[in-house]
């Protein structure tokens, strides 16, 4: 398997050619690590991108809408089956290794308090697949490497989880099983299932478990599995539906910079993240508890489609009123932003991004001084729109810049700012 051929295939699929050198280093690292570790040719290879969230802060798990794109940074993944039931994963750049024995429920319970960080995500995937597809064998060697900034809101954890799931799923042949065929009928179904592996929920007849400990939705997974080069994609959730795609004008350039505070979904940050999810669920419970509103709504977004629901919920929401107002306002930005991209309307996107940033700070409460300052600095450096994104409580900010300003802007905004041209989705590179 040739690293250069893998990279050229990605560029043919729509990856920004400016990424060629970086991806050559990434794939060379996994290919060389594989050569040292096994000495043969890996059977499978994938590109797994991260995701850029343009609008849709904390809306997906409540049935709302999001505007996202597949990022040009992500994971290179190589894999082959093993003769035993061991799952062995090597991080080519860090040199870290994880070996897991048989993924039985007892083994999962024994390991749950021992594995942290990326190892925990691998273990969660191995145990969930063993639970949902008990007749399959998942012994595998997997080598990974990533050029995503960690804990920056670009879904490095979801991209890792998807990469491991794709590798183990291919090796275990899960797509050929009755369980898969009964529950997974489209790429968006697969994205929703992968999200349920992460958050621990059941998906159809595929029973859930503890997950990784965060109560998120599936916007990351939808972007990673279905993203399109040079386009932003709109989705609605619970259930997942594609709402369309809009081309990013050729003269517009996304940049991303991290604020210096990692958006770790662990400890206190995880509790704060999960509280936003719990508050949305509490609003839905308030609506359904009224009893006189027809059938129970399956999501907060579905409840708000009922006549008079917004005013009724606002009257009864008490301390949750800010969470309600944020959801309503942020969800409504998605179709407006799609129209703005279609019309190349800079002024509309400038307004939407300012309002989204303000609402996240004032109503959602997931901003910190560093993200607010970084977004403001982007505008001062020449961006016509800028906004923080992702889970919050740290992370990164995106900025949109016209082509004539791109070079100057990148130097002025921050030393770690990098260009993000939406690229291809999850890509099977097995034949290269």
Buried (B, 14 or more C-beta within 10 A) or exposed (E): BEBBBBBBBBBEBBBBEEBBEBBBBBBBBBBEBBBEBBEEEBBBBBBBBBBBBBBBBBBBBBBBBBBBBBBBBBBBBBBBBBEEBBBBBBBBBEEEEBEBBBBBEEBBEEBBEEBEBBBBBBBBBBBBBBBBBEEBBBBBBBBBBBBBBBBBBBBBBBBBBBBBBBBBBBBBBBEEBEBBEEBBEEBBBBBBBBBBBBBBBEBBEBEBBEBBBBBBBBBBBBBBBBBBBBBBBBBBBBEBEBBEBBBBBEEBBBBBBBBBBBBBBBEEBBEBBBBBBEBBBBBBEBBBEEEEBEEEBEBBBBBBEBEEBBEBBBEBBEEBBBBBBBBBBBBBBBBBBBEBBEEBBBEBBBBBBBBBBBBBBEBBBBBBEBBBEBBBBBBEBBBBBBBBBBBBBBBBBBBBBBEEBBEEBBEBBBEEBBBBBBBBBBBEBBEB
